Amino acid sequence: MPHSGPRPFGWQEDRITLHPVEAPLVEKAIVDRVGGKTVRAIAHEWCDLGVTGTRGGRPNAATVTQIMTAPRVCGYRANRGELLLAPETGLPALGRWEAIVPPHRWQAVCATFSAGSLYMHRGSGAPRLNGQRAAPRYLASGFLRCGARRRDGTVCNGPLCGQKARSRRSPYVYTCRDCGRCSISGPLADEVLERLVFSEAPGQVRLPESVHDRWRAGELQLEEKRKIITSVVTRCVVRPGVKGNPSWDYSRVEPVWR
């Protein structure tokens, strides 16, 4: 039988019937995590949707992880990190509540977290075990290369990685993790990448205007946009900006066409 205490996220007050809004969110989160999305990204999505926990708090990576990996989501029950087993069969005991996902999906999402007790030792920073890389969070991730010159005169060519920034004008930036001498505003870099792909691409890789219309209409997901970019450019070299110059120079981003 369901235990007492706060209502578990994903179920209604009877703790047996699935919640019509929360349960689909949990199911999608499990699918997304197994597919490579980070827990932090899932938590941000929930916050953007206005989702709150059963106690009124905003979801974060830790709480989303606990919700996804709780044995309850597939009908199982655990106590102190160990599954409760039916004595007559030795198999996991099934609760009377409705399951959100089948056991194999719950096992798959648990396998994306670190070793140890799957129900006690877990967290958003835990290493992944299924061999899949986390899905990119930013449009230009993987496409930008550092164009800064090293002391020996060679070009750095390190990848520019997206990260959050404490700025209203630029909530995230792309920064070189190799030399640290090249950084570019995230939204502006994404804007110039879109401009290159649809307005400046040479004839052999130019895309139809209908694709651009879908892009601007918001009909394309991040993964679809990145596939479009991949079909046009192999990478873009970003030259370091000039300190004290607030103007945006589109020529800083030099594409390498397919």
Secondary structure as GFF3:
##gff-version 3
##sequence-region A 1 258
A	DSSP	alpha_helix	22	34	.	.	.	ID=ss1
A	DSSP	alpha_helix	39	48	.	.	.	ID=ss2
A	DSSP	alpha_helix	61	69	.	.	.	ID=ss3
A	DSSP	three_ten_helix	71	74	.	.	.	ID=ss4
A	DSSP	beta_strand	78	79	.	.	.	ID=ss5
A	DSSP	beta_strand	82	83	.	.	.	ID=ss6
A	DSSP	alpha_helix	103	110	.	.	.	ID=ss7
A	DSSP	beta_strand	144	146	.	.	.	ID=ss8
A	DSSP	beta_strand	160	164	.	.	.	ID=ss9
A	DSSP	beta_strand	172	176	.	.	.	ID=ss10
A	DSSP	beta_strand	183	185	.	.	.	ID=ss11
A	DSSP	alpha_helix	186	195	.	.	.	ID=ss12
A	DSSP	pi_helix	196	200	.	.	.	ID=ss13
A	DSSP	three_ten_helix	203	205	.	.	.	ID=ss14
A	DSSP	alpha_helix	209	216	.	.	.	ID=ss15
A	DSSP	alpha_helix	222	230	.	.	.	ID=ss16
A	DSSP	beta_strand	233	238	.	.	.	ID=ss17
A	DSSP	three_ten_helix	250	252	.	.	.	ID=ss18
A	DSSP	beta_strand	253	257	.	.	.	ID=ss19
###
